[in-house]
Amino acid sequence: MNLSLVDLLVPFFLAFAVFLTPSLVCYTGQIVGWYLKRKTKERHALIWTRVKAEEQEFDSKENPSPKSEEEGWEKVENHGVGTARNGERGESDWEGTIGFFHPFCNAGGGGERVLWAAIRATQKRWPKVICAVYTGDHDADKATILERVQSRFNIQLHPPTVIFLYLSTRYYVLSSTYPHLTLLGQSLGSIILAYDAFSLHVPDVFIDTMGYAFTLAFAKFLYPNMPTGAYVHYPTISTDMLGSLDEGGQGVNAGAGKGVKGFAKKKYWHMFARMYGWVGGNVDVVMTNSSWTQGHIRTLWGPGRTRRAKISSVEIVYPPVAVEELEREVTIDSRTEADREPTFLYIAQFRPEKNHSLILHAFSNLLNVKLDNGDKLKTKLVLMGSVRHSEDATRVYDLRLLARELKIDNNVEFVCDASWPQILEWLRRSSVGVNGMWNEHFGIGVVEYQAAGLISVVNASGGPMNDIVVDYDGGPTGYHATTYQDYATAFEKALSLTNDEMLEMRLRARASAKRFTEEAFTKRWVAQVEKLVDMQLGSRVVSSRSSR
């Protein structure tokens, strides 16, 4: 769909409307919302007609779900079924549309795994609901996207009740569009994208699953009674980011607050943090992927949510990880210990923030300071990750040079763009899993280490430290480190464990990883979305009564 000039100018007009009186601003937003609803009325009816036709066609083919899928249906259906109000239809029979705002739904990353697992859980809990995905992936049709979801994540969706609404303005949220003031540009650009979305279809419930918080505030501006939800993978800006600009800070912007340019950057980031806090205060239900993300979102969004009397607290809904599959594929017992090698495995994209150089320096310290010559020959570091573009390829080349400079290149192996069978093989062979990123918001890879029985050595920050590599059943499941010396010491400790101690820690780690299964995610997700459905049903009752 191509937006008209009038449609494109409306978001900018609304931006200037903030200088008007508050009441006039509210009325302006609601008028625009009414206009969009009226504009999309015919499409709304057409969507329901097509979904019902697809449902009949699907049923006629008699495609039974696999046994595991049927079991999943029972588990979700038994969870918190609501009751009808005053003769109204119960929430388990609710027929409505839930809009999932995810402009890059076909990317195939961890965020997309959360999206598809969320839609599957929603379909099972509310079979009559239409899940509308707002995407900018024009190069893939519905069949192609669902096929990739099945092959990439092993997630089977019910096709008739999933629809894709294709956005024509995704350009406005690309970082390359804004060489300067990128955070602000992308956030304001997301408002244009949200207007584009509502020009296609106005849902009953609107959920952002990709981190575009400004779209949720815009939704409330147009439709004050529309329930909104956010699944936050990481805050667009955090208090740690603000602190990283100071001397001695960590991360890719460490120490960037010096001088006039640094002072301006600080002011800009603090101003944006206030804006981000304001828009977050409009969200009805907020889910975060870790306690680290939860803490920052509470700090930034909490005051605004309190002022707006938002009842729902910020809840942790851990991402779904393929724990069950790893349990099936990787055996942990005394016999398989003989197959484990003194290998350190780091699975991460070759991006700057993953800090591969820190791990190379730590491994160099282990080999050259802490191990004798006999152990040196057997010990290996495997750096495994995807190479997305030429910049990543250059980064891998630089890391190879660094390994050679450190005289550890014979003990370091790079595995780029590994297949899932390759990853499984290294998970079976390796002894220690490594994470080097500062303030990793969650750490799906670390959970995979644990599920495969690796002893984890992770950065003493973020989700890996606070949520994943924690004591379990009275004992540790891994180690935390900050400097390369800390990592080297932790590496040595892991290798120094006796066979019995290693096996016990591996089994504790696997047991701990069960907290992050897809089943656990489904229960938590449904519990939060039930709040949104309850709000929608409540607003519908009020609306019907007021119209009598």
Helices and strands as residue ranges (DSSP letters): H 5-17, H 22-39, H 41-61, H 67-77, G 91-93, E 97-101, H 110-125, E 130-135, H 142-153, G 159-161, E 162-166, G 170-173, G 175-177, H 182-200, E 205-208, H 213-222, E 228-232, H 239-244, H 259-280, E 285-288, H 291-307, E 315-316, H 323-329, G 336-339, E 343-347, G 352-354, H 356-365, I 366-370, H 373-378, E 380-385, H 390-405, G 409-411, E 412-416, H 420-429, E 432-434, H 444-451, E 455-459, H 462-463, I 464-468, E 478-481, H 484-496, H 499-513, G 514-516, H 518-546
